Amino acid sequence: MGSADVSPQMAFARFVRRAIDDAREERGWTVTDLATHTGVGRSTVFRWLAGDWQDYPELAKVRGFCAALDLPVAAAFRALGLPDAGPVPRRRGAEEGPVEADVRVILDRLADPSVPAEEKHHIRDLLRYLARRPVRRAG
């Protein structure tokens, strides 16, 4: 069976399985660790692994998953049967707020092959710090 005969669900499931196996081998990560570091929930990871989706996975989640694991976004998009890792399509009428714009810039920097690995490492370290910081509630 050639690669053209494989569904996007199966091809993406293989891509995710390889990413999980590599993260486990190279970083000692469990699926829970993977979810924490990538921002993609465990249930989503398991759905991706099972090929259990009809609509394409959220491309921002795919980008974040790849960025946290130092994987080329283009490889994930190819597995999904998409032409390339170009700009994320905007929903018609969707307004982008300042937080979303900032996150898009960060994700673009992490996915940009011309950004030095050291800079990407610093960005990820800061994001991990911020993600684990306790939330202070006004009260």
Secondary structure, 3 states (H helix, E strand, C coil): CCHHHCCHHHHHHHHHHHHHHHHHHHHCCCHHHHHHHHCCCHHHHHHHHHCCCCCCCCHHHHHHHHHHCCCCHHHHHHHCCCCCCCCCCCCCCCCCCHHHHHHHHHHHHHHCCCCCHHHHHHHHHHHHHHHHCCCCCCC
